[in-house]
Amino acid sequence: MNEHESEGAMLLRQALALNPLGGGRRNALRAVRLLEQGAEADPDDPIYPYWCGVIYRSFGLWEKAAHYFQQALDRRPDHGPSRLELAWVHMQFRGFDQARAVLADLLAAPAGADAGGAPDLRHDWRLHRMKAVLLLEQGRPLEAFDAYPPNPPEEIHVTQWWREYLYMAEAAGGLRGAGGNAAVVLRRLEQRRSELEMLFGADGRHGAAAEELHQFRALLARLAAATGDADKTNEYRALVPRSSSAYKPILDMSLRLADAAARNALQQGDLDKAIQLWNEALEEDPDNASRRIWLVHALSRRAEELWEAGDAEGAVAFWSEARRRDVTSRELLHNLAVGCERLGRWADANKCREALLQSWSEPGRGGAGQPRPAADAGRGAASSRTEGEAARGADRGALLLSMAENAVRAGQPAEARRLLEAARAAIVPSAELLTRAGLLYASLGDGDKAMEAALGALEVQPGYDPAIQCLVHATRLPGVKDVAALNAMAHALQAVPAGSPVFRHWRRRMLEYGRRALETGAADDAMEAFASLLLADSGDIDAWLWAGAAHMKRGNATGAEDCFAEAIRLNPERAETYIDLGARFLAEGDRAQAERYFEQAVQAAPGPPTHVTIGELCAHIGVPDLAEHHLRAALTGDKDAEPFLVRAICGLLETGNEERVRPFLEEAHKIAPDAVQLRILVAVQHLRHQEWMEADESLREALRLAEERQDAKLLEHVAFFRQALILLRTVGKIDERVFQAQIRALLEQWLAETAAGEPPSDELTVEPVEALLARVPEPVDRRPVPLPPPDEHPDEPVPAGTGADAGAARHDAPGPFAPAPLDLTFFLDLTVPPVGRAAAR
């Protein structure tokens, strides 16, 4: 400022000598009074109101300051310092357009204009700083960075300048607000790197400027991260100590750069690379929940790939690692259980399913295995809760059943029974689940509970075949009483056709039970069994016949006649009915009635089969003459009748009447002269009567025929009886027991050879328990389920700025980075020394 020799100049010196900007309010007020006196003494000079305005704005009295700056400009419109200060006042009131207008006039002022001794204001750092702030407010951060003073002015401390320079660089590099170009700013700063590092003491003697140096290098790292250059980011990050407040923003941006690379790898299908990147990032920042969720997602997807490739062991390893990172995911628990089951690690699978069960009691957790939504949109809240609880119970029962099966496979019967009991309490009426429970009980040997479960399944779905087969398994287990098993089957088979294999199986067992009961004198129990048969099939002729027999046992002749008559009425042409009735009356001693029934049987089905059957029964009951009568009637010249011939011979031998056997055999020999067995049996009769020559001739003929047939068994028989012949002709005796056994063996062999084939058996063939378990639907889905994709917008704050802004930024924008908010208050709050000779720092 030029010296004034006037009175006003003297008052100005006195006012500034009071140090009004730093000497306290009293000195400031005294200075203002002196300056006002100077203004009166020199009414055309703007310097007096200018300094009054500077004093008032230094105390934050902006309106008062604006008043004085305007007075100065009224005195001299081209007064540069007043223009600068008035523009600054407008900016304090967010009048940025007014400030621009004031600065435009200022820039138009001639160079070297008087400003109380100030240099040309067009080159003043204050003007450049204000231009930068105004450009920044207009959204032109790169131009603002170019306008800002590149070096610290002498009038302010270097730290003050650095804070603003750093802020401008962040805005120009896109780290704050909108716009910006990180690559351009990074390049410019790298060009000045040596200069700025020297300013802050990069030689290790930086002292108090250490944090500024760290902030500069951190800024380089953050700008490199914003350009996507991970290597350069890590290079600069390594220069910043972790203890520095500037390290956290770099780390966050570096990790988010790794996040972007990991996401890209994930999209490209390079799951191993994505997993590696997220693992490394979590080592740096282990508490980042969002990153951990993405890692779990990548681990799960890798496990799914391995599962599809058939590598269950590898899949379980990745699911286990994912589970270590996220203990809340039901999908991971389910997948681990499925994987362990595939590997046969049944106990480990049950641990996972037990944890899944426990998770159902924790509110607010979703995922695989949770109860299916049961409520429709239009139903009330109470209905929704009821159906939701029902669905939860259904899933719980199915899961417990699956765990019980695992325990069975693991060889833990006690644990399997415990789980089955828990499952039974939770299972909703389901034929598949109840059948599976019954099969598991059957595999544990618990017939009663297996039967109970199977019956429950059949109540839900009558005729369900796996449940019926489960019931058959249960009734065959030790400890299950016949009556309980048969009654259970009778109840279960109500919806099963009478001709089905399982029905025939039950019928055969029920008949056997009734017959045994009748033989032991338990006529009432027997009648209950026969009644069950007739309730199941009223057209069962055998059941009516046995019911009649039970009446006879009770002494109820009328009841017996009624049942027998019903059996005949059902099929008057059935010979077996008459044969059965004849045998019963013959056994009771009523031969006449028996013969009448036998005659009706022959009339219904004349021929060898009927006669042979009657003859065999008569022989067994002990009526040899009647047996011989029917057995002789079975002899015909038909070659196809050989099986009945053999049966007739066996039946006649059973009577024990040797005198009747020989003529019978001779007559049979005429019918079948080539039968080796008949030759041998004729030889036996000759041996009985000591007719050695005839016996020898019959045996020689038998030998010839056996040799022609090359039948080793017949040759053995012939050899045995030739030895017997020699012994009888020499020693005179043989072992009669062995001799009779050989005859029986010969007859049994002949009977087996001539049989037309085994009659169809009523014995039911049931599938093994394992096969039935494979056929019944699984209680739970044994396929892995994918994890839902993570939320693209995590709720965690994302540091992107420095200082207080570091914790305020959020990742709400696309891409790995989000700029911190731009706040011009940062510049407006800074106290800038005025233009003038008395301006002190």
KALINRA-V948099 format. One record per helix or strand of 2 or more residues. SS is the DSSP state (2 for helix, 1 for strand). FROM is the first residue (numbers start at 0). LEN is the number of residues. If there is no record, write none. Layout:
BEGIN
SS|FROM|LEN, SS|FROM|LEN
END
This chain:
BEGIN
2|6|11, 2|24|17, 2|46|12, 2|61|14, 2|79|13, 2|95|12, 2|120|3, 2|124|13, 2|140|7, 2|157|15, 2|181|10, 2|192|7, 2|206|21, 2|229|8, 2|246|22, 2|270|14, 2|288|20, 2|311|14, 2|329|13, 2|345|14, 2|380|29, 2|412|14, 2|430|13, 2|446|14, 2|464|11, 2|481|14, 2|500|19, 2|522|14, 2|540|14, 2|556|14, 2|574|13, 2|590|14, 2|607|14, 2|623|10, 2|638|17, 2|657|14, 2|675|13, 2|691|18, 2|711|19, 2|735|19, 2|768|7, 2|802|5, 2|824|4
END
